[in-house]
Amino acid sequence: MHRSLQAGLLGLAAGFVGGLVGIGGGLVMVPGLVLFLSLDQHRAHATSTAVIVVATSASVLPFVLNSEVAWATGGWLLVGSVIGAYAGARFFMRIPAVWLARAFVVLAVVSAARLALT
């Protein structure tokens, strides 16, 4: 399968899952970029982050139109997220790729376990 088609299908899957369960698609996109498109771990994270900025804008529209967004809470989340994201991105390149992959897996498993227990 052509690489562009693979990337498009991965984006479709990540966007659908992100829009459906609110994870931004990174949970699907990062492993897909590494396993199916052979990007290294650092480039996969960076690419996923860049794509999610635009994809999230598309997925938030139906929520805004249905008045589902808690704007006051979202504003405070935005402030903390911007600061945390900048700090994390600055620290990111210092972490070996193998530890990034392991941390990603641990976070995904812990999140899944917490969701399953609620």
N, C-alpha and C positions, 0 to 999 in steps of 0.2 A: 504494500500500500504506500502511496506517495506521502512523503513527510508532511506536506501542507494539509492533505486530507486527514492524516492522523492528528495533527495539531487542531484542526477544526473540530473533529469528533471529540477530542479530549476537552476542548473549550465548551462544546455543547453539553457534554456530561457534567463538567464542573459547574457550568452556569445553572443547569437544571437542578443539581443537588444543592448548590448554594442558595438558589431562589426558594427551593422547597423547604430546606431545614435551617437556613440562615447561617451557614458556615463560611460563606464567601467563596466557596469552591476550592480553596487551598488544600483542603483535605483530600480532594480528588486530583487536583492539578499538580501538586508537587510530586507525588509518587508517579503520576502519569508522565510527567516531563523527564523524570529520571529513568523509569523503567521502559517506556515506549519510545521516547524521543532522544534518549541517551545524553541528556544534559547533565552536567555535574551538579552536585547538591547545591552549591552556592548559586549557580546560574539559575537553577530551577526555582529556588526560593525567590530570587530577585525578579525573575520573569513572572512568576505567579503573582507577586505583590503588584507589579506594574499592571497586569491584566485585571486584577481584582478591583483596582480603583475605578475603572470604567464599568466593569460588569456589575458591581454593587450599585452603581447609579441606576442601571437599568432595572435591577430587581427591587429597588426601594420604591419605585414609582407606584406599583399597585398598592403597596402599604400606605403610602401617603394619600392616594386617592380614596382609600377606605378608612381614613383617619385612624390608623392603627399605630402610628408612631407617637411615643411618649416624648415630646420635644424637650421638656425640662430635663428629664433623665438623660436623654440622648445628648444634650448639650454638655453635661458634665462628663459623660462617657467620652465625648469627642475631645475635650480638653485633656483628660488623662491619656487617652489613646494616642493623640498626636505626640505628646511628650514621651510616652513609653515607646512608641514606634520609632521615633527618631533615635532614642538611646539604644534600642535593640538593633537597629540597622547599623549604627556606628560600631557596635560590639560584634556584629555578625561575622565580619570577615576574619576575625581572630579565632573563630571556632573551627576546628578541623571538620571536614565534611562528614566523617564517620560519626562524630558526636552530634552534628546537626540531624543526621538521619535517625540516630537513636533517640534523641530528644523528641523528634517529631512523632515517632512511633509511640513512645511513652505517653506523650500528651494525648494522642489519639485514643490509646487504650484506656487511659484514666478517664477521659471525657466520655467515652462510650460506656464504661462501667458505671459512672455516675448517672448518666442518662437512663441506663437500664434499671438502676435501683430506685428511680424516682417514681 
